[in-house]
Amino acid sequence: MVPSRARTAALNQFSGILTSAPDHIRTELAALTKTRRIRHCAAWVVDNEDLADPEQATRLALRTLAQRIQALNAEVKQADKYLTELMNATAPTLTTMFSIGPDTAAQLLITAGDNPDRLATESSLAHLCGAAPIPASSGKRTNRYRLNRGGDRQANKALYTIALTRMRYDERTRTYVTRRTGQGLSTKEILRCLKRYIAREVYTALLADYKSLASA
């Protein structure tokens, strides 16, 4: 299991145990933030000879998980550092785009690299990522579209993450969302449009990076 997923699993286990922990333990940790709670539990001294006591057994379990979470945090931080350096060297244009971090850039690069014969146009990348519009109207005229459930789902998730980040922090995107909402589009329809636009930007950035690598 990769460190980030292992950390998520450990955090879920920690929360589950804490939910059913004795009142004294939950009260002790109630006022702490998540980060301080992990640090606090990791420093506990537990009486290993008295594990028949539910409180001591719970403290041992929480301490073990807290220490594992700290170790996984260090692994994730180191992996992110390596990935950032690699992405900056391999895809400098892509990684400078707003809201595209090393994780999403890496996924888009993996998808593109696994399917080089399917990237003749920016439209082909959109289809590959499941971000191309699919007609949803009946009859001769089509004026409505639906989300594409096909394509590479991990690449689609990367586009979705980028779109959500832009909806929150990018002023141009927020203005676009407000305008389209006023036109009657749902959040799902707006996300479909945003992912399509982002796929177009990603394709242009990928081409620039590929040309840069080829000429190096």
C-alpha positions in Angstrom: 0.0 0.0 0.0 1.3 3.4 -0.9 2.1 5.7 2.0 -0.8 8.1 1.5 -3.3 5.3 1.4 -1.8 3.6 4.4 -1.9 6.9 6.3 -5.6 7.3 5.4 -6.3 3.8 6.6 -4.4 4.4 9.9 -6.2 7.7 10.5 -9.5 6.0 9.9 -8.5 3.2 12.4 -7.4 5.9 14.9 -10.8 7.7 14.6 -12.7 4.5 15.0 -10.9 3.5 18.2 -11.2 7.0 19.6 -15.0 7.0 19.0 -15.4 3.9 21.3 -12.7 4.8 23.7 -13.4 5.2 27.4 -14.8 8.6 28.4 -11.6 9.6 30.2 -9.5 9.3 27.0 -12.0 11.1 24.8 -12.2 13.9 27.3 -8.4 14.2 27.4 -8.2 14.5 23.6 -11.4 16.5 22.9 -9.9 20.0 22.9 -6.9 19.0 20.7 -6.6 19.5 17.0 -6.1 16.4 14.9 -2.4 17.1 14.5 -1.8 17.8 18.2 -4.0 14.7 19.1 -1.7 12.5 17.1 1.4 14.0 18.7 -0.1 13.7 22.1 -1.0 10.1 21.8 2.3 9.1 20.2 4.1 10.4 23.4 1.9 8.4 25.8 3.7 6.0 28.2 1.6 2.8 28.5 1.7 0.2 31.2 2.2 -3.0 29.0 1.7 -5.2 32.0 -1.8 -3.9 32.6 -3.4 -4.4 29.2 -6.4 -6.2 30.8 -7.5 -2.7 31.7 -9.6 -1.3 28.8 -8.1 2.2 29.2 -4.5 1.0 29.0 -5.3 -1.3 26.1 -7.0 1.6 24.3 -4.0 3.9 25.0 -1.6 1.3 23.6 -3.7 1.0 20.4 -4.0 4.7 19.9 -0.3 5.2 20.6 0.7 2.5 18.1 -1.5 4.1 15.4 -0.3 7.6 16.2 3.3 6.6 15.9 2.5 4.8 12.6 0.8 7.9 11.3 3.8 10.1 12.2 6.1 7.6 10.3 3.8 7.6 7.3 3.6 11.4 7.4 7.4 11.5 7.0 7.2 9.0 4.2 4.5 11.0 2.3 6.5 14.2 2.8 9.6 12.6 1.4 7.7 11.0 -1.5 6.1 14.4 -2.3 9.5 16.1 -2.4 10.8 13.5 -4.9 7.7 13.7 -7.0 7.7 17.5 -7.1 11.3 17.5 -8.2 10.6 14.9 -10.9 7.5 16.7 -12.2 9.2 20.1 -12.3 12.0 18.5 -14.4 9.8 16.4 -16.6 6.7 18.7 -17.1 7.6 22.3 -16.2 4.8 23.8 -18.3 2.1 21.5 -16.9 3.2 22.0 -13.2 3.1 25.8 -13.5 -0.6 25.7 -14.4 -2.9 27.0 -11.7 -4.1 24.3 -9.3 -2.1 21.5 -10.8 0.1 19.9 -8.2 2.6 17.1 -8.5 0.1 14.3 -7.8 -2.4 15.5 -10.5 0.4 16.2 -12.9 1.9 12.8 -12.4 -1.5 11.1 -13.1 -2.1 13.1 -16.3 1.4 12.2 -17.4 0.9 8.6 -16.7 -2.4 8.6 -18.7 -0.8 10.4 -21.6 2.3 8.2 -21.6 0.3 5.0 -21.6 -1.7 6.1 -24.6 0.6 8.1 -26.9 -1.2 6.8 -30.0 -4.5 8.2 -28.8 -3.4 11.9 -28.3 -3.6 13.2 -31.9 -5.7 16.2 -30.8 -6.9 17.9 -27.6 -10.3 16.3 -28.2 -8.7 12.9 -28.0 -7.2 13.7 -24.6 -10.6 14.8 -23.4 -12.1 11.5 -24.5 -9.2 9.6 -22.9 -9.9 11.4 -19.6 -13.6 10.9 -19.8 -14.1 14.7 -20.1 -15.6 14.9 -23.5 -19.3 16.0 -23.7 -21.9 13.3 -24.5 -25.2 14.4 -26.0 -28.1 13.8 -23.6 -31.0 15.2 -25.6 -33.3 13.2 -27.9 -34.5 14.1 -31.3 -32.8 15.9 -34.1 -31.5 18.8 -32.0 -29.1 18.3 -29.2 -28.7 21.2 -26.7 -27.9 19.3 -23.5 -24.9 17.1 -22.5 -24.1 14.7 -19.7 -21.0 13.7 -17.8 -18.9 11.1 -19.5 -18.5 7.9 -17.3 -15.9 6.4 -19.6 -12.2 7.0 -20.1 -9.4 6.8 -17.6 -11.1 7.3 -14.2 -7.9 8.3 -12.4 -7.2 11.0 -15.0 -10.8 12.1 -14.8 -10.4 12.3 -11.0 -7.3 14.5 -11.6 -9.3 16.9 -13.8 -12.1 16.9 -11.2 -9.6 17.8 -8.4 -8.2 20.7 -10.5 -11.7 21.9 -11.3 -12.8 21.9 -7.7 -9.7 23.8 -6.6 -10.2 26.4 -9.3 -13.9 26.8 -8.3 -12.7 27.7 -4.8 -9.6 29.8 -5.4 -9.5 31.0 -9.1 -11.4 34.3 -9.6 -11.9 33.7 -13.3 -13.4 30.3 -12.7 -15.6 31.6 -9.9 -17.0 34.2 -12.3 -17.6 31.5 -14.9 -19.5 29.4 -12.3 -21.6 32.3 -11.3 -22.5 33.1 -14.9 -23.3 29.5 -15.8 -25.3 28.9 -12.7 -27.4 32.0 -13.6 -28.0 30.4 -17.0 -29.6 27.4 -15.2 -26.7 24.9 -15.4 -26.3 22.4 -12.5 -23.0 21.9 -10.6 -22.5 18.6 -12.5 -22.9 20.3 -15.8 -20.6 23.1 -14.8 -18.0 20.6 -13.7 -18.3 18.8 -17.0 -17.6 22.0 -18.9 -14.7 23.0 -16.6 -13.0 19.5 -17.0 -13.3 19.9 -20.8 -11.6 23.3 -20.7 -8.9 22.0 -18.4 -8.3 19.0 -20.6 -7.6 21.5 -23.5 -5.1 23.4 -21.4 -3.4 20.2 -20.2 -3.1 19.0 -23.8 -1.3 22.3 -24.8 1.0 22.1 -21.8 1.8 18.4 -22.5 2.7 19.2 -26.1 5.0 22.0 -24.9 6.7 19.7 -22.4 7.1 16.8 -24.9 8.7 19.2 -27.4 11.0 20.5 -24.7 12.1 17.0 -23.7 12.6 16.0 -27.4 14.9 18.9 -28.1 16.9 18.5 -24.9 
